[in-house]
Amino acid sequence: MPMCRWIFVFFLSVIFCGLPLHAARPSDQAHPRLLFPAVAEADVRNKIASDPLAAALQKNILKRADEVIQSRTCRFEKKDGRRLLAESRLALHHILHCAWAWRTTADKKYFNRVIAEMDAACAMPHWNPDHFLDTAEMSAAMAIGFDWLYHDLSPEQRAKYADEIDRKGLQALIQHPHPWWNNATNNWAQVCGTGMEFAAIAIDEVQPQRCEQVMEQSKKLLEKCIHFYLPDGAYPEGPGYWHYGTNYQVLHMAAQASLFGKTPIADIWRRSAEFMVHMEGPTGLSFNFADGGTGKSVPTAAQTWIASQFPQSALPARNRDALKEYLATSSSESIKGGDRLQPLHLLWLPKSVSEKVSPPALTARFGGEQEIALARTSWDRDAAWLGIKGGTGAASHGHLDAGSFVYDAAGVRWFIDLGKENYNLPGYFGNRRWEYFRLKNHSHNTLVIGDALQEAPMPGCAITPWSESGSRSTCQIDLSTAYAKQCVSAMRSVSFDRGSGRVEMSDSLRKPIGSVRWAVVTDATVEIKDRQVLLRKNGKTLVLKRDDETGGAWQEFSLKPPTEQEDDNEGYRMIGFIAPEQEQLDLRVSWQINSDKKSP
C-alpha cells in the first residue's frame, strides 16, 4: 500500500476510534477552566436554592467578600524579613472570595475588588522566589483571578496579567537555581507544584511551550507526593500541615478532573480524611505533634472535596456537621487567610445524607513515618480521648517526641503539646534544631533518660495495633530506637478504657544509663498530694496517680527555655517525677476524670 494511503487510513482510525491527534491541553478549553467551569454555575445555584447548608455557606462567603472590599490589598511586605507568604495568602483569600461573589451575583463591586487585588500583586517587584511558597501561592491567586474573570477583562488587562503570571511566576520557577522541593520531601512540593500548575493552566494559550514544561513537571512532582500518605493515610508533618499540603494536592486533583474528566480516586484519600477525623479531639483541638499549631481545627476545602468523592462513607455527614459548626462559630478572624479556600466548600459540598451513618470506630492506628494511635470513649464533645505517637524526629518538621501523647476529657485538653517554635531562629531547620527547647523530648510528654536527647532514626518507633479486651483497648510503642544510646530497650504500653476514659500507662526500660524522668505538660492548676496529682480546669478535676514503687516524688519542672528568643511557655506547667537508675525499671502511671461531684 502506498505511504500516502497508510497515512489516510491512520487518520481515519483516529477519527473513528475517537483517539486524540495530540495530548489534551487546557488551552483546548474555554475560560474559566480552573475548578469552576461555566457549566458548573447552574449546579451551584441549585445547591444554594435547595440546600440550607449551601445557602449558609454562600451567605458567609458574600459576607467575607464584603469585608474584603473594606480591607487593604496585598503589599510587598516581609514582616519577618524573609517571607511574603502572608501577603500571598491574603491575595488568594481576597481574589477567590470576590471572584466567587462576582460569578454568583454579577455585582460589579466584587469584580472591581478582584482587579484592585490583582493590580496590587502586579505592582510588586517580584513574588519573592527566594522563599518559593510565596511565589506559588501568589501565582495560584493570580491564575484564579485571570481565569475566572477572563471574559470580562479588557484585552489590555488580559495581556498585563498573563505577562505578570508568566514573568513573576513561571519564569521565576524555571530560572530558580535550586528548586529543592522537586524531591517531594514535604508540603512544599504540593504547594509549589500546584501553584505553578495553576499559573500554567491559566495562560496556556499565551506561553504554550513554557506552560507545557511547567505542567508536565508539576504533574510528575504531585504524583510523587502520594508517598506522604502511605501506607494508610497519615500525614507525617501533622494535621496542620495536612491542611496545607493536602489542600494544594486536592486543588491539583480537582483541576485535572474539571479539565480532563473525573477518574476513580484512590482509597488512600478516604483513609487520609479519616486520619484527620480521628486526629481531632473532642475539644476541637488536634493532636498537634511536630511543628503543629495549638489552635482549634477548622474544616478546609480538601476535606469537603474528599468527602464528596466517597458518598457511601461516613465522611459526607461528618463534613457537613463540621461545616455547620464552623459557620456557627466563625468570625472575621479567618480573613487573615486560615480559610482562604472557603468558597470551594460550596463548590464541592457533598449532598445531605438522609440515612443514618454509623460513626467511626473508637480506636484507630495509622502507620508511616509518624505512627499514631488514637482512642476515645465516644464521638461526643465531652468524651475522653487519647492520641499517642511513635515515629521519629527525622521526619519533616519532626520533633524529638516519640512516645508523646495528648489527652482530652470533659471538654478540657489536659495534657498538651506546646507545638512549634519560631521558624526564624538560627538553624531551626538546620544544624541547631535540637538546641531549641520545644523541639526536644525534654518539653514533650515522653521520657528523658539521663538528661539526654532522643535519637531520630529512620524508620522510627513502631506502634502495635490496638488489642481489645472488654472495654479496654491496649497498644504498645517500641521506643528502643529513640533511646538506643541510653538503654538496651524501652517499651511504652497504654491501656485505654472506652467506657470511663481511664488511661493506664507503663514504661519498661532495661538497663537505662541514668535516672528516668516521666513528665506531662498542662495548663491546668496543679495540687500535688503524696502519690497523686490533682489537675483542675473549668470546674473539672483530673486525678493523675503513680502506681509503681520505683521511687521519685511528683514535682514541677521548669519550662523556661535556654534563650530569650524562644517562647517563654508562660501559662504552661510540667509535672512529673524522676525515677532512679535501675537494671530493670518499670514505671506505671494512671489518670482519669474525677467522677465525684466534689473534687478531692
TORTI-420483 format. One record per residue (C-alpha): residue in one letter; y, z, x. Coordinates in steps of 0.5 Angstrom, whole numbers, padded with zeros to 4 digits, always signed. Layout:
// TORTI-420483
aYZX;...
//
This chain:
// TORTI-420483
m+0000+0000+0000;p+0007-0002+0003;m+0011+0004+0005;c+0017+0003+0000;r+0011+0004-0005;w+0009+0010-0003;i+0016+0013-0003;f+0017+0010-0010;v+0010+0014-0012;f+0012+0020-0009;f+0019+0020-0012;l+0015+0019-0019;s+0011+0025-0017;v+0016+0029-0016;i+0020+0028-0023;f+0014+0028-0027;c+0011+0035-0024;g+0018+0038-0024;l+0018+0039-0017;p+0025+0040-0014;l+0027+0035-0008;h+0031+0040-0005;a+0031+0048-0005;a+0035+0051-0010;r+0042+0053-0008;p+0047+0058-0012;s+0052+0052-0012;d+0047+0048-0017;q+0049+0053-0022;a+0056+0054-0025;h+0060+0060-0024;p+0059+0066-0026;r+0053+0066-0022;l+0052+0073-0019;l+0048+0078-0024;f+0052+0077-0031;p+0052+0069-0032;a+0056+0067-0038;v+0049+0066-0042;a+0048+0074-0042;e+0055+0075-0045;a+0052+0075-0052;d+0047+0080-0051;v+0052+0085-0048;r+0056+0084-0054;n+0050+0085-0059;k+0048+0091-0055;i+0055+0094-0056;a+0055+0093-0063;s+0048+0095-0064;d+0046+0101-0059;p+0050+0107-0060;l+0049+0109-0052;a+0051+0102-0050;a+0058+0103-0054;a+0059+0109-0051;l+0058+0106-0044;q+0063+0101-0046;k+0068+0106-0048;n+0067+0109-0042;i+0068+0103-0038;l+0074+0101-0041;k+0077+0108-0040;r+0076+0107-0033;a+0079+0100-0033;d+0085+0103-0036;e+0085+0109-0031;v+0085+0103-0025;i+0091+0100-0028;q+0095+0106-0027;s+0092+0107-0020;r+0093+0104-0013;t+0090+0098-0010;c+0086+0099-0004;r+0089+0099+0003;f+0088+0098+0010;e+0087+0106+0012;k+0082+0109+0016;k+0082+0116+0015;d+0077+0119+0020;g+0080+0114+0025;r+0073+0109+0024;r+0071+0108+0017;l+0075+0103+0012;l+0069+0105+0007;a+0072+0109+0002;e+0077+0103+0001;s+0072+0098+0001;r+0068+0102-0005;l+0075+0103-0008;a+0076+0096-0009;l+0069+0095-0011;h+0070+0100-0017;h+0076+0097-0019;i+0074+0090-0019;l+0068+0091-0022;h+0070+0095-0028;c+0076+0091-0029;a+0073+0084-0028;w+0068+0087-0033;a+0073+0089-0038;w+0076+0082-0038;r+0070+0079-0039;t+0068+0083-0045;t+0075+0084-0048;a+0079+0078-0046;d+0085+0083-0045;k+0090+0080-0039;k+0092+0086-0036;y+0085+0087-0034;f+0085+0080-0030;n+0091+0082-0027;r+0089+0088-0024;v+0083+0085-0021;i+0088+0080-0018;a+0092+0085-0015;e+0086+0089-0012;m+0083+0082-0009;d+0090+0081-0006;a+0091+0087-0003;a+0084+0086+0000;c+0086+0079+0003;a+0093+0083+0006;m+0088+0087+0010;p+0088+0084+0018;h+0080+0085+0017;w+0075+0089+0013;n+0073+0093+0019;p+0067+0089+0022;d+0066+0095+0028;h+0063+0099+0022;f+0060+0093+0018;l+0058+0097+0012;d+0066+0097+0010;t+0066+0089+0011;a+0059+0089+0007;e+0062+0093+0001;m+0069+0089+0001;s+0065+0083+0001;a+0061+0084-0005;a+0067+0087-0008;m+0071+0080-0007;a+0065+0076-0009;i+0064+0079-0015;g+0072+0078-0017;f+0072+0071-0015;d+0065+0069-0018;w+0067+0073-0025;l+0074+0070-0025;y+0073+0063-0022;h+0074+0059-0029;d+0081+0063-0030;l+0083+0063-0022;s+0088+0057-0020;p+0086+0052-0015;e+0090+0056-0010;q+0087+0062-0012;r+0080+0060-0011;a+0082+0057-0004;k+0085+0063-0002;y+0080+0068-0004;a+0074+0063-0002;d+0077+0063+0005;e+0078+0070+0006;i+0071+0072+0004;d+0069+0067+0009;r+0073+0069+0015;k+0073+0076+0014;g+0066+0077+0011;l+0061+0071+0013;q+0064+0069+0020;a+0065+0076+0022;l+0058+0077+0021;i+0056+0071+0025;q+0060+0073+0030;h+0058+0080+0030;p+0056+0082+0037;h+0050+0087+0036;p+0048+0087+0028;w+0043+0092+0030;w+0042+0093+0022;n+0037+0087+0022;n+0032+0091+0025;a+0032+0094+0018;t+0031+0102+0020;n+0036+0105+0015;n+0040+0104+0009;w+0045+0099+0013;a+0040+0093+0012;q+0040+0094+0005;v+0048+0094+0004;c+0050+0089+0010;g+0044+0084+0007;t+0046+0084+0000;g+0054+0085+0001;m+0054+0079+0005;e+0049+0075+0001;f+0053+0076-0005;a+0059+0073-0001;a+0055+0067+0001;i+0052+0066-0006;a+0060+0066-0009;i+0062+0061-0004;d+0056+0057-0003;e+0059+0050-0005;v+0065+0052+0000;q+0062+0053+0006;p+0054+0051+0005;q+0052+0051+0012;r+0054+0058+0013;c+0052+0060+0007;e+0045+0058+0007;q+0045+0061+0014;v+0047+0068+0011;m+0043+0068+0005;e+0037+0066+0009;q+0038+0072+0014;s+0040+0076+0008;k+0033+0075+0004;k+0029+0076+0010;l+0032+0082+0012;l+0032+0085+0005;e+0024+0083+0005;k+0023+0088+0011;c+0026+0094+0007;i+0020+0095+0003;h+0017+0099+0008;f+0022+0104+0007;y+0019+0106+0000;l+0011+0105+0003;p+0006+0108+0001;d+0008+0111-0006;g+0016+0110-0007;a+0019+0116-0003;y+0025+0114+0001;p+0026+0117+0008;e+0033+0118+0008;g+0033+0123+0002;p+0035+0122-0005;g+0043+0121-0004;y+0041+0115+0001;w+0036+0113-0004;h+0042+0111-0009;y+0046+0108-0003;g+0040+0103+0000;t+0037+0102-0007;n+0043+0100-0011;y+0044+0095-0006;q+0037+0093-0006;v+0037+0092-0013;l+0043+0088-0013;h+0039+0083-0009;m+0033+0083-0013;a+0037+0082-0020;a+0042+0077-0017;q+0035+0073-0015;a+0033+0074-0022;s+0039+0071-0025;l+0040+0065-0020;f+0032+0063-0020;g+0029+0066-0026;k+0025+0073-0027;t+0019+0074-0023;p+0014+0080-0023;i+0017+0086-0020;a+0012+0090-0015;d+0010+0097-0018;i+0013+0101-0012;w+0019+0100-0015;r+0017+0104-0021;r+0014+0109-0017;s+0020+0110-0013;a+0024+0111-0019;e+0019+0117-0021;f+0020+0120-0014;m+0028+0120-0016;v+0026+0124-0023;h+0022+0129-0019;m+0027+0130-0014;e+0032+0132-0018;g+0031+0140-0020;p+0033+0143-0027;t+0040+0145-0024;g+0041+0137-0024;l+0041+0138-0016;s+0037+0134-0012;f+0032+0136-0006;n+0038+0134-0001;f+0034+0134+0005;a+0036+0131+0012;d+0044+0128+0011;g+0044+0130+0004;g+0050+0132+0000;t+0050+0138-0004;g+0053+0136-0011;k+0050+0134-0018;s+0046+0128-0019;v+0049+0122-0022;p+0045+0116-0025;t+0046+0110-0022;a+0045+0103-0024;a+0039+0102-0019;q+0035+0107-0024;t+0037+0103-0030;w+0035+0097-0027;i+0028+0099-0025;a+0027+0103-0032;s+0029+0096-0035;q+0023+0093-0031;f+0018+0098-0034;p+0019+0098-0041;q+0012+0101-0042;s+0013+0107-0038;a+0017+0114-0039;l+0023+0111-0035;p+0027+0108-0040;a+0027+0114-0044;r+0029+0119-0038;n+0034+0114-0036;r+0037+0113-0043;d+0037+0121-0043;a+0040+0122-0036;l+0046+0117-0038;k+0047+0121-0045;e+0048+0127-0041;y+0052+0123-0036;l+0057+0121-0041;a+0058+0128-0044;t+0060+0131-0037;s+0063+0125-0033;s+0070+0125-0031;s+0076+0121-0028;e+0073+0124-0021;s+0068+0118-0021;i+0074+0113-0020;k+0073+0115-0013;g+0067+0111-0012;g+0061+0115-0014;d+0059+0111-0020;r+0063+0104-0017;l+0057+0100-0020;q+0057+0104-0027;p+0058+0097-0031;l+0052+0095-0029;h+0048+0100-0033;l+0051+0097-0039;l+0048+0090-0037;w+0041+0093-0035;l+0041+0098-0041;p+0033+0099-0043;k+0032+0099-0050;s+0031+0105-0054;v+0024+0107-0055;s+0022+0109-0062;e+0015+0112-0060;k+0014+0119-0056;v+0013+0118-0049;s+0009+0123-0045;p+0013+0127-0040;p+0012+0126-0032;a+0007+0131-0029;l+0009+0137-0027;t+0007+0136-0020;a+0008+0131-0015;r+0007+0129-0008;f+0010+0123-0004;g+0008+0120+0003;g+0011+0116+0008;e+0016+0118+0014;q+0018+0124+0010;e+0012+0127+0006;i+0015+0131+0000;a+0011+0136-0005;l+0014+0138-0012;a+0012+0142-0018;r+0016+0145-0024;t+0014+0149-0030;s+0017+0144-0035;w+0022+0139-0036;d+0027+0144-0039;r+0034+0146-0036;d+0031+0153-0035;a+0025+0151-0031;a+0023+0154-0025;w+0022+0148-0019;l+0020+0148-0012;g+0021+0142-0007;i+0018+0142+0000;k+0017+0137+0005;g+0014+0136+0012;g+0016+0130+0015;t+0020+0129+0022;g+0027+0129+0025;a+0026+0123+0028;a+0027+0119+0021;s+0034+0116+0020;h+0039+0122+0018;g+0033+0127+0019;h+0034+0134+0021;l+0029+0139+0024;d+0027+0141+0017;a+0019+0140+0017;g+0017+0146+0012;s+0023+0147+0009;f+0024+0148+0001;v+0029+0149-0004;y+0028+0153-0011;d+0031+0153-0018;a+0029+0157-0024;a+0033+0160-0030;g+0039+0155-0029;v+0040+0157-0021;r+0039+0154-0015;w+0036+0160-0011;f+0034+0157-0004;i+0039+0152-0001;d+0039+0146+0004;l+0046+0146+0007;g+0046+0139+0008;k+0050+0134+0013;e+0055+0136+0018;n+0061+0132+0020;y+0059+0125+0022;n+0064+0124+0027;l+0062+0130+0031;p+0061+0127+0038;g+0054+0125+0039;y+0052+0126+0032;f+0048+0120+0031;g+0046+0120+0039;n+0044+0125+0044;r+0048+0131+0042;r+0045+0131+0035;w+0040+0137+0036;e+0046+0141+0038;y+0049+0142+0031;f+0047+0148+0027;r+0046+0145+0020;l+0041+0140+0023;k+0037+0145+0027;n+0031+0149+0024;h+0035+0155+0025;s+0039+0153+0019;h+0033+0151+0014;n+0028+0155+0010;t+0023+0154+0015;l+0020+0157+0021;v+0023+0159+0028;i+0018+0160+0034;g+0021+0164+0040;d+0028+0161+0038;a+0026+0154+0040;l+0028+0148+0036;q+0022+0144+0032;e+0019+0138+0035;a+0021+0131+0032;p+0014+0127+0033;m+0013+0120+0029;p+0009+0121+0025;g+0011+0127+0022;c+0008+0133+0019;a+0003+0131+0013;i+0002+0135+0006;t-0004+0135+0002;p-0005+0133-0005;w-0004+0139-0010;s-0010+0142-0012;e-0010+0145-0019;s-0014+0152-0021;g-0012+0154-0028;s-0004+0155-0028;r-0004+0155-0020;s-0002+0149-0016;t-0003+0149-0009;c-0002+0145-0003;q-0001+0145+0005;i+0003+0143+0010;d+0001+0142+0017;l+0007+0144+0022;s+0003+0144+0028;t+0006+0137+0031;a+0013+0140+0029;y+0011+0147+0033;a+0007+0143+0039;k+0010+0147+0045;q+0011+0153+0041;c+0004+0155+0038;v-0003+0152+0038;s-0003+0151+0031;a+0002+0152+0025;m+0000+0151+0017;r+0004+0153+0011;s+0001+0154+0005;v+0004+0154-0002;s+0002+0156-0009;f+0006+0155-0015;d+0004+0158-0022;r+0006+0153-0027;g+0007+0158-0032;s+0011+0163-0029;g+0014+0159-0023;r+0012+0165-0018;v+0011+0162-0011;e+0007+0165-0006;m+0008+0162+0001;s+0003+0164+0007;d+0004+0161+0014;s-0002+0162+0019;l+0000+0161+0026;r-0005+0161+0032;k-0002+0163+0039;p+0006+0163+0038;i+0009+0163+0044;g+0014+0168+0042;s+0017+0172+0035;v+0017+0168+0029;r+0023+0168+0024;w+0022+0167+0017;a+0028+0166+0013;v+0032+0162+0007;v+0039+0160+0005;t+0042+0162-0001;d+0049+0163-0004;a+0047+0169-0009;t+0049+0176-0008;v+0043+0180-0004;e+0041+0187-0004;i+0035+0189+0001;k+0030+0194-0002;d+0025+0196+0003;r+0020+0190+0003;q+0023+0186-0003;v+0030+0183-0003;l+0034+0182-0010;l+0038+0176-0011;r+0043+0176-0016;k+0047+0170-0019;n+0050+0168-0026;g+0047+0174-0029;k+0040+0173-0027;t+0035+0176-0021;l+0030+0173-0017;v+0025+0178-0013;l+0023+0176-0006;k+0018+0180-0003;r+0014+0181+0003;d+0006+0181+0002;d+0004+0182+0009;e+0003+0187+0014;t+0005+0184+0021;g+0012+0188+0022;g+0019+0186+0022;a+0024+0188+0017;w+0028+0184+0012;q+0035+0183+0015;e+0041+0178+0014;f+0042+0172+0020;s+0049+0169+0022;l+0050+0162+0019;k+0056+0161+0024;p+0055+0155+0028;p+0057+0155+0035;t+0063+0151+0035;e+0069+0151+0031;q+0069+0143+0029;e+0062+0145+0025;d+0062+0147+0018;d+0063+0155+0018;n+0058+0155+0012;e+0062+0160+0008;g+0059+0163+0002;y+0052+0162+0004;r+0048+0167+0007;m+0041+0167+0011;i+0036+0172+0009;g+0029+0173+0013;f+0025+0177+0018;i+0023+0177+0025;a+0015+0178+0026;p+0013+0180+0033;e+0009+0175+0037;q+0001+0176+0036;e-0005+0172+0038;q-0006+0170+0030;l+0000+0171+0026;d-0001+0171+0018;l+0006+0171+0014;r+0006+0172+0006;v+0012+0172+0002;s+0012+0171-0006;w+0018+0170-0010;q+0020+0170-0018;i+0025+0171-0023;n+0025+0178-0026;s+0023+0178-0033;d+0025+0185-0035;k+0032+0185-0039;k+0034+0190-0034;s+0035+0188-0027;p+0031+0192-0022;
//
